[in-house]
Amino acid sequence: MKGKRVYREFFLHKDIAVMALLWLLLVSVAIVFALQWSSLLYYGLGMVVFMFSEYFTHRFIFHLKSPKNRFLLKLMKRLHYDHHKYPNDFNLLFLPLWYSIPSLVLLVLIFFSITNDMFSTIAYAAGVVMMLLTYEWKHYVAHRPIKPRTKFGRWVKRMHILHHFKNENYWYGVSTPFVDVLFRTLKDGREVDTSTTVKDLENRQ
C-alpha cells in the first residue's frame, strides 16, 4: 500500500478520527493552560499506564472464555473473538468508541481521584490517548499489507502475527511487546506449539 493511501485509510476511520481530535483537544488545553515540565511527566505516565492497560485488557478480558449471556457474547465477538476469526477484516481492526471512550474515562478518573488536579489529569489523559493511537496504528500496520520501515517495527508486526496465527496465549502486547517480557508471554515462535483455537476464541474450553 502507498503512503498517502495508508494514512488516509487510517486517520479517516471514524473511531481513529474521533480519538485523534480528542488528543488534539487535550494537548491544546494542556499547552494553553498548564504547560510545564511536570506536564511532560504526566503525559509520559499516561502512555506507560496505557501500555500496561492494553496488555492486561488483551490478556484477561479480550481472551475470556465465551460468556453464556448473549449480549455479552455479542460484545466479545465485536471486541475480539471475530477479529481472531477474521484477522484481516478491516472493519474489525479498531477498538469501537463504545469501548475505548469508557476505558479512557475510567483510567482518567482513577488518576484524578489520586491527584485531585485537573491540569495534570489533562496532560495524563493526552498521554493515554496518544498511546491508544499508537496501539491502533501498530495494530493496523500488523494486519495490512504494509512493510514497516524499521527493524523494530518489523519485529512488532511479527510478534502480533504470531499471536494470531501461531498461539493466542502469547504475544499480547501490540504497541509494546516488551511488556510481554515482564509477564513471560514473549516467546520464540519456534518453541511454541500451534494452537487449535488461535482463530476460534469463542469455542475455547
Phi, psi and omega per residue, in radians:
M1 nan 2.476 -3.117
K2 -1.430 2.679 -3.024
G3 -0.890 -0.939 -3.079
K4 -1.076 -0.703 3.135
R5 -1.144 -0.678 3.140
V6 -1.052 -0.891 -3.104
Y7 -1.172 -0.656 3.124
R8 -1.131 -0.798 -3.135
E9 -1.087 -0.681 -3.104
F10 -1.274 -0.991 -2.991
F11 -1.327 -0.313 3.103
L12 -1.567 -0.081 3.029
H13 -1.165 2.332 -2.985
K14 -1.019 -0.700 -3.118
D15 -1.155 -0.658 3.119
I16 -1.285 -0.738 -3.124
A17 -1.029 -0.750 -3.140
V18 -1.125 -0.784 -3.119
M19 -1.210 -0.606 3.101
A20 -1.161 -0.709 3.095
L21 -1.154 -0.663 3.092
L22 -1.102 -0.724 3.109
W23 -1.085 -0.782 3.121
L24 -1.057 -0.704 3.127
L25 -1.120 -0.826 -3.119
L26 -1.105 -0.756 3.137
V27 -1.139 -0.719 3.136
S28 -1.076 -0.783 3.125
V29 -1.108 -0.740 -3.135
A30 -1.098 -0.719 -3.127
I31 -1.186 -0.742 -3.074
V32 -1.273 -0.717 -2.981
F33 -1.883 -0.328 -3.013
A34 -2.605 0.739 -3.128
L35 -1.413 1.901 3.080
Q36 -2.708 2.968 -3.074
W37 -1.052 -0.633 -3.130
S38 -1.114 -0.479 3.113
S39 -1.090 -0.658 3.112
L40 -1.153 -0.636 3.108
L41 -1.145 -0.762 3.127
Y42 -1.179 -0.627 3.077
Y43 -1.069 -0.830 3.109
G44 -1.114 -0.665 3.096
L45 -1.069 -0.725 3.107
G46 -1.037 -0.700 3.119
M47 -1.124 -0.757 -3.134
V48 -1.140 -0.749 3.135
V49 -1.050 -0.719 3.133
F50 -1.129 -0.659 3.123
M51 -0.959 -0.800 -3.126
F52 -1.307 -0.639 3.088
S53 -1.079 -0.734 3.106
E54 -1.021 -0.819 -3.102
Y55 -1.107 -0.903 -3.072
F56 -1.162 -0.655 3.094
T57 -1.111 -0.810 -3.131
H58 -1.087 -0.786 -3.045
R59 -1.310 -0.780 -2.951
F60 -1.823 -0.220 3.091
I61 -1.952 -0.931 -3.105
F62 -1.139 -0.407 -3.129
H63 -1.868 0.370 3.032
L64 -1.054 2.642 3.038
K65 -1.127 2.629 -3.021
S66 -0.966 2.122 3.125
P67 -1.258 2.650 3.139
K68 -1.407 -0.480 3.114
N69 -1.158 2.238 -3.031
R70 -1.144 -0.661 -3.137
F71 -1.167 -0.785 3.109
L72 -1.109 -0.665 3.112
L73 -1.099 -0.707 3.116
K74 -1.077 -0.713 3.110
L75 -1.122 -0.769 -3.117
M76 -1.159 -0.625 3.111
K77 -1.110 -0.742 3.126
R78 -1.229 -0.692 -3.091
L79 -1.204 -0.727 -3.005
H80 -2.668 -0.651 -3.072
Y81 -0.997 -0.861 -3.109
D82 -1.182 -0.505 3.094
H83 -1.132 -0.623 3.082
H84 -1.265 -0.596 3.137
K85 -1.245 -0.671 3.139
Y86 -2.204 1.252 -2.963
P87 -1.085 -0.354 -3.116
N88 -1.892 0.240 3.081
D89 -1.294 1.999 -3.069
F90 -1.010 -0.614 -3.079
N91 -1.225 -0.180 -3.123
L92 -1.940 0.130 -3.038
L93 -1.361 -0.537 -2.990
F94 -1.883 2.573 3.079
L95 -1.151 2.303 3.119
P96 -1.219 2.629 -3.115
L97 -1.067 -0.548 -3.138
W98 -1.169 -0.231 3.027
Y99 -1.787 -0.836 -3.009
S100 -1.168 -0.681 -3.111
I101 -1.210 -0.829 3.063
P102 -1.066 -0.621 3.103
S103 -1.117 -0.741 3.094
L104 -1.089 -0.808 -3.133
V105 -1.024 -0.728 3.136
L106 -1.083 -0.829 3.141
L107 -1.090 -0.665 -3.123
V108 -1.241 -0.725 3.137
L109 -1.116 -0.665 3.099
I110 -1.087 -0.778 3.137
F111 -1.116 -0.780 -3.116
F112 -1.129 -0.623 3.125
S113 -1.140 -0.427 3.124
I114 -1.500 -0.762 -3.052
T115 -1.608 -0.542 -3.066
N116 0.948 0.604 -3.126
D117 -2.271 2.058 -3.032
M118 -1.163 -0.754 -3.028
F119 -1.255 -0.669 3.070
S120 -1.169 -0.563 3.117
T121 -1.181 -0.661 3.110
I122 -1.113 -0.759 3.109
A123 -1.114 -0.737 3.101
Y124 -1.069 -0.795 -3.138
A125 -1.075 -0.678 3.109
A126 -1.088 -0.662 3.095
G127 -1.157 -0.694 3.099
V128 -1.076 -0.822 -3.114
V129 -1.150 -0.648 3.108
M130 -1.063 -0.742 -3.128
M131 -1.275 -0.538 3.049
L132 -1.090 -0.763 3.111
L133 -1.142 -0.623 3.073
T134 -1.107 -0.764 3.082
Y135 -1.019 -0.839 -3.115
E136 -1.082 -0.700 -3.136
W137 -1.134 -0.831 -3.116
K138 -1.163 -0.600 3.093
H139 -1.188 -0.715 3.090
Y140 -1.058 -0.845 -3.140
V141 -1.080 -0.664 -3.113
A142 -1.097 -0.523 -3.036
H143 -1.855 -0.038 3.126
R144 -1.895 2.779 -3.134
P145 -1.282 1.170 -3.100
I146 -2.189 2.315 3.067
K147 -1.755 1.957 3.123
P148 -0.995 2.582 -3.074
R149 -1.361 -0.518 -3.061
T150 -1.771 2.772 3.095
K151 -1.105 -0.695 3.110
F152 -1.105 -0.757 3.130
G153 -1.072 -0.688 3.120
R154 -1.187 -0.611 3.111
W155 -1.171 -0.769 3.121
V156 -1.035 -0.771 3.136
K157 -1.121 -0.735 -3.128
R158 -1.099 -0.687 3.124
M159 -1.101 -0.703 -3.119
H160 -1.251 -0.624 3.087
I161 -1.101 -0.657 3.082
L162 -1.084 -0.682 3.124
H163 -1.066 -0.631 -3.082
H164 -1.518 -0.503 -3.018
F165 -2.085 -0.117 -3.140
K166 -1.952 -1.050 -3.093
N167 -2.799 2.159 -3.069
E168 -1.321 -0.076 -3.091
N169 -1.609 0.123 3.128
Y170 -2.432 2.974 3.049
W171 1.028 0.935 -3.112
Y172 -1.364 -0.497 -3.109
G173 -1.240 2.228 3.125
V174 -1.762 -0.933 3.127
S175 -1.345 -0.591 -3.089
T176 -2.454 1.473 3.119
P177 -1.033 -0.222 3.133
F178 -1.108 -0.449 3.094
V179 -1.084 -0.541 3.083
D180 -1.051 -0.537 3.138
V181 -1.071 -0.736 -3.094
L182 -1.109 -0.570 -3.055
F183 -1.941 0.270 3.007
R184 1.025 0.657 3.067
T185 -1.996 0.221 3.007
L186 -1.760 1.970 -3.036
K187 -2.166 2.827 2.948
D188 -1.331 2.098 -3.078
G189 -0.969 -0.492 -3.133
R190 -1.248 -0.278 -3.102
E191 -1.775 0.068 -3.085
V192 -1.989 2.310 3.102
D193 -1.221 2.580 3.072
T194 -1.283 2.226 -3.110
S195 -1.397 2.512 3.110
T196 -1.426 -0.173 -3.099
T197 -2.048 0.286 -3.090
V198 -1.068 -0.457 3.107
K199 -1.975 0.294 -3.091
D200 -2.505 1.040 -3.111
L201 -1.084 -0.533 -3.074
E202 -1.092 -0.508 -3.064
N203 -1.923 0.378 3.059
R204 -1.235 2.567 3.128
Q205 -1.641 nan nan
